[in-house]
Amino acid sequence: MQQSLTPGSVLFTFRRGLFGDRVDAYRAIQTQISRFVEFRLLSIYDSKDDGSLFIEAKFEETDDAKQAIQTGLIIDGITYRAVLPQEPQDYSKVKHISAI
């Protein structure tokens, strides 16, 4: 199965049990970085299914995406920073691949 990533998005990974629900993770990102963001849960495509959250976030403002990468958010005293997806030379081929 191939799932295309949204151009300009950033990726967050949170350990299992950090949040009670993915919505709690979304709220933390909205509170600490920006409420102008769209989310997509990518963990559902993960074949190892270890309970961690893998979230794609697409911020309306580029500065908010930069903040997510450079500053991140703090949960229980730990800083979680977003990363950019690896971009192949042909940007139309950005994919997240997982087994069914």
Phi and psi restraints in degrees (value plus and minus 20) as a CYANA .aco file:
   2 GLN   PHI    -137.7   -97.7
   2 GLN   PSI     117.4   157.4
   3 GLN   PHI    -147.8  -107.8
   3 GLN   PSI      96.4   136.4
   4 SER   PHI     -91.3   -51.3
   4 SER   PSI     122.0   162.0
   5 LEU   PHI    -110.5   -70.5
   5 LEU   PSI     130.3   170.3
   6 THR   PHI     -93.4   -53.4
   6 THR   PSI     107.3   147.3
   7 PRO   PHI     -76.7   -36.7
   7 PRO   PSI     116.1   156.1
   8 GLY   PHI      62.7   102.7
   8 GLY   PSI     -15.7    24.3
   9 SER   PHI    -103.5   -63.5
   9 SER   PSI     144.3   184.3
  10 VAL   PHI    -143.5  -103.5
  10 VAL   PSI     141.9   181.9
  11 LEU   PHI    -139.8   -99.8
  11 LEU   PSI     114.5   154.5
  12 PHE   PHI    -135.4   -95.4
  12 PHE   PSI     122.6   162.6
  13 THR   PHI    -146.4  -106.4
  13 THR   PSI     110.3   150.3
  14 PHE   PHI    -145.6  -105.6
  14 PHE   PSI     119.0   159.0
  15 ARG   PHI     -86.3   -46.3
  15 ARG   PSI     137.2   177.2
  16 ARG   PHI     -77.6   -37.6
  16 ARG   PSI     116.3   156.3
  17 GLY   PHI      63.0   103.0
  17 GLY   PSI     -24.5    15.5
  18 LEU   PHI     -85.8   -45.8
  18 LEU   PSI     -58.9   -18.9
  19 PHE   PHI    -140.2  -100.2
  19 PHE   PSI     127.5   167.5
  20 GLY   PHI     -88.4   -48.4
  20 GLY   PSI     -51.6   -11.6
  21 ASP   PHI    -172.7  -132.7
  21 ASP   PSI     137.0   177.0
  22 ARG   PHI     -80.7   -40.7
  22 ARG   PSI     -49.4    -9.4
  23 VAL   PHI     -82.1   -42.1
  23 VAL   PSI     -53.9   -13.9
  24 ASP   PHI     -84.0   -44.0
  24 ASP   PSI     -57.2   -17.2
  25 ALA   PHI     -86.8   -46.8
  25 ALA   PSI     -63.0   -23.0
  26 TYR   PHI     -79.1   -39.1
  26 TYR   PSI     -65.2   -25.2
  27 ARG   PHI     -82.8   -42.8
  27 ARG   PSI     -59.5   -19.5
  28 ALA   PHI     -82.6   -42.6
  28 ALA   PSI     -62.7   -22.7
  29 ILE   PHI     -84.8   -44.8
  29 ILE   PSI     -63.9   -23.9
  30 GLN   PHI     -84.7   -44.7
  30 GLN   PSI     -58.1   -18.1
  31 THR   PHI     -92.1   -52.1
  31 THR   PSI     -63.1   -23.1
  32 GLN   PHI    -111.2   -71.2
  32 GLN   PSI     -40.8    -0.8
  33 ILE   PHI    -138.6   -98.6
  33 ILE   PSI     -85.2   -45.2
  34 SER   PHI    -186.2  -146.2
  34 SER   PSI     123.1   163.1
  35 ARG   PHI    -104.0   -64.0
  35 ARG   PSI     -28.1    11.9
  36 PHE   PHI    -114.4   -74.4
  36 PHE   PSI      56.4    96.4
  37 VAL   PHI    -170.8  -130.8
  37 VAL   PSI     125.8   165.8
  38 GLU   PHI    -131.4   -91.4
  38 GLU   PSI     124.0   164.0
  39 PHE   PHI    -139.0   -99.0
  39 PHE   PSI     132.9   172.9
  40 ARG   PHI    -162.6  -122.6
  40 ARG   PSI     105.1   145.1
  41 LEU   PHI     -98.3   -58.3
  41 LEU   PSI      98.8   138.8
  42 LEU   PHI    -117.9   -77.9
  42 LEU   PSI     -32.0     8.0
  43 SER   PHI     -77.7   -37.7
  43 SER   PSI     -49.3    -9.3
  44 ILE   PHI     -86.2   -46.2
  44 ILE   PSI     -36.2     3.8
  45 TYR   PHI    -116.8   -76.8
  45 TYR   PSI     -18.5    21.5
  46 ASP   PHI    -106.0   -66.0
  46 ASP   PSI     101.1   141.1
  47 SER   PHI     -91.6   -51.6
  47 SER   PSI     -45.4    -5.4
  48 LYS   PHI     -98.6   -58.6
  48 LYS   PSI     -44.9    -4.9
  49 ASP   PHI      23.4    63.4
  49 ASP   PSI      39.6    79.6
  50 ASP   PHI    -111.2   -71.2
  50 ASP   PSI     -13.6    26.4
  51 GLY   PHI      71.4   111.4
  51 GLY   PSI     -25.9    14.1
  52 SER   PHI     -96.2   -56.2
  52 SER   PSI     139.7   179.7
  53 LEU   PHI    -121.5   -81.5
  53 LEU   PSI     109.5   149.5
  54 PHE   PHI    -141.8  -101.8
  54 PHE   PSI      90.4   130.4
  55 ILE   PHI    -143.3  -103.3
  55 ILE   PSI     112.3   152.3
  56 GLU   PHI    -113.1   -73.1
  56 GLU   PSI     111.2   151.2
  57 ALA   PHI    -144.2  -104.2
  57 ALA   PSI     109.7   149.7
  58 LYS   PHI    -137.4   -97.4
  58 LYS   PSI      85.0   125.0
  59 PHE   PHI    -103.8   -63.8
  59 PHE   PSI     125.6   165.6
  60 GLU   PHI     -86.4   -46.4
  60 GLU   PSI     -57.5   -17.5
  61 GLU   PHI    -124.7   -84.7
  61 GLU   PSI     114.6   154.6
  62 THR   PHI     -79.4   -39.4
  62 THR   PSI     -57.3   -17.3
  63 ASP   PHI     -81.4   -41.4
  63 ASP   PSI     -54.0   -14.0
  64 ASP   PHI     -88.9   -48.9
  64 ASP   PSI     -58.4   -18.4
  65 ALA   PHI     -84.1   -44.1
  65 ALA   PSI     -60.6   -20.6
  66 LYS   PHI     -82.7   -42.7
  66 LYS   PSI     -61.3   -21.3
  67 GLN   PHI     -82.2   -42.2
  67 GLN   PSI     -60.2   -20.2
  68 ALA   PHI     -80.4   -40.4
  68 ALA   PSI     -56.5   -16.5
  69 ILE   PHI    -100.2   -60.2
  69 ILE   PSI     -65.4   -25.4
  70 GLN   PHI    -102.3   -62.3
  70 GLN   PSI     -61.8   -21.8
  71 THR   PHI    -124.1   -84.1
  71 THR   PSI     -61.3   -21.3
  72 GLY   PHI      51.4    91.4
  72 GLY   PSI    -176.4  -136.4
  73 LEU   PHI    -152.9  -112.9
  73 LEU   PSI     135.4   175.4
  74 ILE   PHI    -130.5   -90.5
  74 ILE   PSI     104.3   144.3
  75 ILE   PHI    -147.7  -107.7
  75 ILE   PSI     103.4   143.4
  76 ASP   PHI      31.0    71.0
  76 ASP   PSI      20.0    60.0
  77 GLY   PHI      59.4    99.4
  77 GLY   PSI     -17.1    22.9
  78 ILE   PHI    -132.5   -92.5
  78 ILE   PSI     114.5   154.5
  79 THR   PHI    -109.2   -69.2
  79 THR   PSI     108.3   148.3
  80 TYR   PHI    -134.4   -94.4
  80 TYR   PSI      95.7   135.7
  81 ARG   PHI    -125.7   -85.7
  81 ARG   PSI     124.9   164.9
  82 ALA   PHI     -98.2   -58.2
  82 ALA   PSI     141.8   181.8
  83 VAL   PHI    -147.8  -107.8
  83 VAL   PSI     136.4   176.4
  84 LEU   PHI    -102.4   -62.4
  84 LEU   PSI     123.3   163.3
  85 PRO   PHI     -85.6   -45.6
  85 PRO   PSI     129.7   169.7
  86 GLN   PHI     -85.0   -45.0
  86 GLN   PSI     113.7   153.7
  87 GLU   PHI    -128.7   -88.7
  87 GLU   PSI      96.7   136.7
  88 PRO   PHI     -90.0   -50.0
  88 PRO   PSI     148.3   188.3
  89 GLN   PHI     -81.1   -41.1
  89 GLN   PSI     -53.2   -13.2
  90 ASP   PHI    -116.6   -76.6
  90 ASP   PSI      83.5   123.5
  91 TYR   PHI     -83.6   -43.6
  91 TYR   PSI     -38.5     1.5
  92 SER   PHI     -94.4   -54.4
  92 SER   PSI     -27.5    12.5
  93 LYS   PHI    -128.4   -88.4
  93 LYS   PSI       1.3    41.3
  94 VAL   PHI     -89.4   -49.4
  94 VAL   PSI     102.8   142.8
  95 LYS   PHI    -158.1  -118.1
  95 LYS   PSI     130.6   170.6
  96 HIS   PHI    -130.8   -90.8
  96 HIS   PSI     102.3   142.3
  97 ILE   PHI    -134.6   -94.6
  97 ILE   PSI     114.5   154.5
  98 SER   PHI    -167.1  -127.1
  98 SER   PSI     140.2   180.2
  99 ALA   PHI    -104.3   -64.3
  99 ALA   PSI     134.4   174.4
